[in-house]
Amino acid sequence: MKNKTFWVSVAIFLILAAIFAFTDLQIAQAIADPNSGWGYQMQAYGQLPGMLVGFLGTSVLLRLAKLERSFKSIAFTILLFLLTLMGGLGFWGDATGMQVGVKPNGPLILALGIISLIVVQIWLRRIPDETMQGYKSIGQIAFLLNLLATVTVWGIKFPWGRWTYRDMLVVGDLSLFTPWYLPQGNTGHHSFISGHTAFGFYVLPIVLLFRKNERHYTIAWVVVMLWGTVSAFSRVAIGAHFPSDVLFGAGETLLWFWILRKLIIKEGA
C-alpha cells in the first residue's frame, strides 16, 4: 500500500466516522432487522474464514519451530502448540454454533481441535523447509494480526459500554443510544467496536500469498475486502452493531495489518 493510498484511506475513514457520529441511529432504524436470516448465518459462521487464516498462520510457525534442548526452545514450542490448539478450538467452537448460543460440546470440540492440529502439521511437514521458510513472515503476520486485533477489540469494548441497537429494542428504550465518541464505562454492553467485523478482516494475510502487481494479487485484495465489507454490513443489518462500530472494527484490523506488514515484510507497502 503506497503512502498516498494509505492517507486517502485515513481521510475516508475520518469522513465516515464524522458522518456516523450523527447518523448511526437513523441508519440502524432504516436497515436493521434482528430477525435477519442472512445476518443470523453471518453471526454464526462469518468469523470462520478469519479464524482459519489465524489457525493456519500459527500452524506454520509451529511447523518451523526448532525444538532444542533448552528451556527457551521448549517453552516457546509448547506455547506455539497451545496457541495453535486454541485457534483450532476457537474455529470448531464457532463452527458448531457457539456464536448463536448453541451449547458447546467440549469433548467434540477438543477432539476436532487436536485432530485438525495433527492433520495440518502432517501436511506442512511434507513440505520442504526451504519452501516453508517462504511462508514464515505470512504466518507471523496472521498470528500477530489475530492476537493484536483481538486484544484491541476487547480492550475498547469493555470501557466503552455502548448498547447495541437490538438490545435497545428489547428493552424498548432508544434513549439508551450514545454516539461512538462517548465511552460509558463498563456497563456490560459491548457494541463498540465490532469484533465480528474485525474477524471478518482477519483474512487479509491471504493477499501476501501473491506478488504485487499481479492479477491474482488484485483479485485477492478485492475478495478479502469484499468479505470484510459483507461481514461488517451483516452486523448492522441484524442490529448487533451501528455503522461506526463496524467502521472502527474494520479500521483497527486494517491498521494492524498495515503496521505488521511494514515491520515484518520490509518491502511491504
TAFENBEL-V237250 format. One line per field, one symbol per residue. phi: phi as a letter, one per 20 degrees, with the letter a starting at -180 (. if undefined). psi: psi as a letter, one per 20 degrees, with the letter a starting at -180 (. if undefined). burial: # if it has 16 or more other ideal C-beta (glycine too) atoms within 10 Angstrom, else .. A space follows every 10 residues. Layout:
BEGIN
phi=???
psi=???
burial=???
END
This chain:
BEGIN
phi=.fgfffffff ffgfffffff gdcgffffff cfbgdgffff ffffcfeggf ffffffffff fffefdfdeb gfffffffff ffffffffff fffffenffd nfffegffff ffffffgfff fffffeeggf ffgfdfffff ffffffffff ffgffegfff lefeffffff embffffcff edfdnfendc fddefffgfg effgggfffc efmdgfffff ffffffffff gffffffene begfffffff ffffffffff fffedgefe
psi=oqhggghggg ggghghgggh hijggggghh ipoijpghhg hhhgjhiggh hgggghghhg hhhipoormq gggggggggh gghgghgggg ghghhjjhik jpppnghggg ghgggggggh hgghiipqgg ghhijghggg ggghgggghg ggghhhggih kpqrghhhhg ikniiipqqh jnqianiiql gorohhgghh jiihihhiiq qqjqghgggg ggghhgghgg gghhhhhijh qrhhghghgg ghghghgggh ghhhnhiq.
burial=.......... ..#..##..# ...##.##.. .#.#.#..## .###.##### ########## ####...... .....##..# ..###.#### ######.##. ........#. .##..##..# ...#...... ....#.#### ######.### .##..##..# ########.. .....###.# ........## ########## ########.. .........# ...##.##.. ########## ########## ########.# #..#...#.
END
